[in-house]
Amino acid sequence: MKPIDFTKVPSPAYVVDERLLTKNLELLKSIQDRTGCRILLALKGFSMHSTFPLVGEYLAGITSSSLFEARLGYEKMGKEVHVYAPAYVEHEMDELLGYVDHIVFNSFSQWAQYKDKVQNFGTSIECGIRVNPEYSEIETALYDPCYTNSRLGTTLANFDKSQLDGIDGLHFHAMCEQNSDTLERIIKVVEEKFGDVLHQMKWLNFGGGHHITRDDYDVEKLVGIINYIQDKYDLQVYLEPGEAVALNTGYLVATVLDIQKNGMDLAILDTSATCHMPDVLEMPYRPVIIDAGQPNELTHTYRLGGLTCLAGDVIGDYSFEEPLKPGDRLVFTDMAHYSMVKNHMFNGVNLPSIVSYNDEEGIKIIREFKFEDYSGRLS
């Protein structure tokens, strides 16, 4: 595979390698082909809509969490559009229903509020209820939909079977960056609590958090779970990964602006953890940089920081074979998912350009941002 010349792209810039994206999509499509399940791109993880024509060649459509996400999927991909939100905004509902094929409600009270509107809308929209199995194996509460007192989904104690008329399916989401052995254990709990209801349903949505395109993911186990559920309950299984679609397909290219010393060597970059890769602070995690090592692994160690005035805008400590100097390019890996969708302009710091690459067209600058993008968000 021909390497990308990162010196030819703007800095900072997100660069998505469409060759790697296609590789992920081919794997996901193979699961659809083997099982008959339908896999949706979760826009909360990856919304680079210039790639939607490519994604649409492989996946069944998109799943959204808001009016704007639903509209984006409807207009830019034009396949199935699903939506789930913890609660819907009443004045948006008419427009939202014009975009969606499936709508999942977080509670029976939301279902009761909008049931007549959905059923009388004029197009066939399938409806579901999100359930909370009250079981997960996620260590970070921020990402655990089933943590104590979670607002996400209806627990068994609050599941009102008398209100199922018009409900076509159930939805659960209890995973984050996990393998299919975790799904296997979650499915057992879902069956124990809601198995009697599944016999009445047309579909079951397994939600997201499936790390399907990770090297050590057990695809065969996933295929077995999907086939087991579909055969036992005679229903359609949906999955809605976001991260797995774009996993290891993108980069963030940055440039060293200055070198300082305060007890250790410090490098300030033209990118920012808080603005451009917020999961570095929220998750938290340490992104990989091409040709860099752990602190003190290589000859020269630096603490890399962003160009905002936030004291904690620190990406992490890295070592390099050669000393860093202003103008050096650094390339962070796995920066396609949960980066563009979560970035912001704190301090008026500009957003990275959005770039794609394929062998036929080479480097394509999809979008560069300007002052108007900043001022337009404010008043």
N, C-alpha and C positions, 0 to 999 in steps of 0.2 A: 504494500500500500504506500503510495507516494506521500511523503511527509508534507505537512503544510508549512509554508514559509511565514512564520509569525512576524517577521520583520516587515512584511508587506501589508499588515492590517493596522488600522488606527489603534491608538492606546489612550485609555483602556478600551477593550472590546470583548464582548462575548463572541466566541467563534464556535458554531455548531458544524460538526463534520457529518454531512448527510450520508456518507458511506457507513459510518458507525451507527447512525440512526436507522438506516435500512437494515443493518444486521440485527438490531434489536427487534424491529418490526417483523422481520422474517421469522424469528423465533416465536413471537406472539401469534402470528398468523398460523404457524404450524400447530399451535395448541388449539386455536379455533377449528382448524381443519380436522384435527384428530378427535375432537370432542363434540363439535357443534355448539360450543359456548360462544358468547359474543363478548369481545373485549373492547372497552371504551378508553379513550385517552382522558384522564382527569386533568382538566385545565388548571386546577389549582397548583399542579406541579410543573406544567410545561404548556405555555400558551403562545409559542412562536408560530404565529399563523402563516407565515411564509412557507412553513413546512407542512401545513395541513393538507395540501393536495397529495403530497407523498404519504403522509400518515393515513389518509383516506383510502389509499390503494390497498392497505393491509388490515385496518381495524374497522369496527362496525360503526364508530362515531365517537362522540365526546360525552363526558359528564361534567356538569357545571354546578356551581354553588351560589349563583347570583344571576340577576337579569343580564348583566353585561357579559358574563361568561357564556350564558346560553345564547345570547345574540351573536357573539363572536363565533361560536361553533356552528350555528345555523347559517351564518352568512359566509364563513370562510371554508367550511368543510362540506356542509350540505348533506350530511348523513344523519344517523340517529342522534338526537339531542335529549339527554337525560338531565334532570335537575334535582338536587336535594339541598335544603337549607334548614338550619335549626328553627327558623320561623320565616314566613314570607311577608313582604311588605305589601299591604293591601292595595295601595295605589299603583303598584307595579304589576299586579297579577294579570290584568288583561293583556298587557304587552308580552309578559313572560309566556303565557299559554299559547301565544301565536308562534313561539319558537320550538316548543318542546314536544316530544313523543311520550316521555315518561316523566312523572313528577312523584317524588317521594316526600311524604310528610313525616315530620319528627315526632308528632303526637297525634292522638285521636282528636284533641281539641282543634288542632290545625286542620285536620281532615274534615271535621264537622263544619268548620268555618267556610271552607272553600269547596266542599263536595258538590254543591249545586252548580256553582260557577264552572267547575271543571267539566261536569257531566253535560252541561248545557252549552258548552263553548262552541260547538259546531264541528269540531274535528275530534277524532278518536285519540284520546290521551289516556294511557295506562297509568294507574295510580298504585302507590305502594306506601308501606309504613316502615320506617326505620326502627329496628329493634336493638336493644342493648343487651347482649348476652351476659353482661356483668362478669366477663372473663377476658383477660388479656395477659400478654407476657411482655409488656412494654415497660421499661425501667424509668423513662423520663415522663413525668406526669403531663408536661406541656403537650405531648404528642399521644397521650393515651385516651382514646375515646371512651374507655370503660372505667376510668378512675372513679374513686368514691365521689358520689354526688354529681356525676357528670350530667350535663344538660343534653347530651347527644344520644338520641334514641329512646325508645320506650321499653322499660323493664317489664319482666313477666308480671310483676305485681300490679302494673298499671296497664296491662294489655287487655283491652276490652273486646272480646270476641263477638259481642253483639253488634259491633260497628264495622264488621268486615264486609258488608255488602258494598260492592263497588271497588274493593281492594283487589288488585291483580297480583301483587307480589310483596315480598319482604326484602328488606335491605339490612345488612349489618356491616360494620366496619370496626375491626378490633385489632388491626395490625399496623406495624410501621417498620419498614425495611427488614422484613422477616421471611424465613424460609417456609416451605410447604409443610414441614412437620408441625410448626406452630398452627398453621391453618387446620391441620388434621385434628388437633386438640380442641381448637375453637369450634369446629363443626360438630364435634361430639356434644358440646354444651348447647349449641344452637338446636340440635336435634332433640336433646333432652327437654328443653324448655318450650320449643315451638314446633316440634315435629308433627304434632297433630294438625297444626294449622297449615303446614307446608303441603299436605295432601290436597288442600283447597286452592293452592296458588298456581299461577301460570309461570312464575319466575321467582328466582332467588338471586339477589345481587350480593356477591361476596365482598363488595367494597374494594378498598385499595390497600396499600402497604405490602403487596406481594413483590418481593425483590426478584422477579422472574428472570431478568437478564443478567443477574450476578453470576459469576463463574461457578460458584458452588451450589447454586440453586437446584433443588431436586425437582426437575420438570416432570419426571415420570410419576412421582407421588401426586403432584398437582393434577395431572391428567386423570389419575385414578380417582381422586376425590371428586372431580367434576363429573366424571362418568357415573360414579356411585350415586351422587345426589340426583342427577338428572334421571337415572334409571329408577331409583327407589320412589321418587315423588312425581315422576312424569312431568317435569317442569324444565324451563330454560334457565341456565346459569349465566349470569353476567359477572364480569370482573372489570374493575375500573382503576388500573394502575396509572400513576402519573410519573413517579420517579423511574419506574422500570422501563418506561418508553424511552426516556432520554438519558438513562444511566450511562455514564462514561462516554458520552457523545460530544461533550462540549468543553471549552476552555475559556478562561478569562486571562487575557493578555494585559500586562501592566508594565509600567516603567518606573525605575528608581528615580526619584526627584532629588533626594538629599541623603547624606550620610552624617550621623551625629554620634556622640559618645556620651553616655551617662551611666557609668558602671559597667556597661557593655556596649557593643556596637549596635546602633539603631539605623534602620533604613526607612525613609518615608516614601511611599509609593503614590502613584496617581490614581489609585483605586482605594476602596474603603471597605472594611468589614461591615460596618453598620449600614452603609448605603448600598453596597453592591453584592455582598454575600452575607446577609444577616444571619443565616443559619450557623455561621462560624461562631457567632456570639450566643444564639438562642439554643442550639442543639445541646451543647456546643460540640464542634469538631475541628480538626486541623486539616485543612486541604493540602493535597500533595502539590508540590511544585516540581516541574521537570528539571532534572539534574541537580536537585537540592536534597539534603539529608536531614536527619534529626539533629538537634543541637549538639555540637562538638563531634559529630560523626565525621564531618569533613573539616577542612583546615580553618575556615572562617565562619563564625557564627554571628547572626544578626537577629534582632527582634524587628519584625516587619510591622509597620504601622500605616494607618490610612492618613489622608490629608484633611480630615475633619478636625474640629476642636474638641471632639468627645475624647476624654482621657482614656476610655476603654476601647477606643477604635484600634485594636491590636489584632493582627491576623495570627501571629505566633512566632516562635523561634525556629530558625532554619540555618543550616550550614551549607557552605559552598566551597568548591575547590579553589576558586579565585576570589579576591576581594571584590565586593560590589562597588560600583561607582555610578554617579548620575548618568542616566541614559541607558543603563542596562535594561534589557527586557526580561521579565519573569512571566512564566506561563503556568497558571494554576489549572489543574485538571478537574474533570467531572463538575463542570460549572454550567451545565445546561438547565438542570432542574432546580426548582426553588431558588433561583437567582433572579432572572428577568421578571418573574412573577411577583417577587417580594421586594425588589429594589425601590429606592426612593431618593429624594433630592435634599435630604437634611443638609443644612449649611449652604444650600444653593450649589452643592457639588453636582456636576453634570453626570448623567448616566452614561455607562459604556455604550459604544456603538454596537449594533447587532450585525453579525457577519455570518455567512454560511460558506461552506466549501463542498464542491464535488469535483470529480475528475474531468467532467465535460466542460464545466463553466469556470472552474477555478474558484478564486476568492470573489465573493459577491458581498458588497456592503449593502445590507438591507435597510439600515436606518442609522442616521446620526442625529443626535439631539441638540437642541439649541435653547437659548434663553427663553424663547416663547413657550417651550415645554414646561419650564419652571414657573414662569409668571402666570401661565394659563391655569395652573392649579390653585392659584392664590387669588386674593381679591384686594 
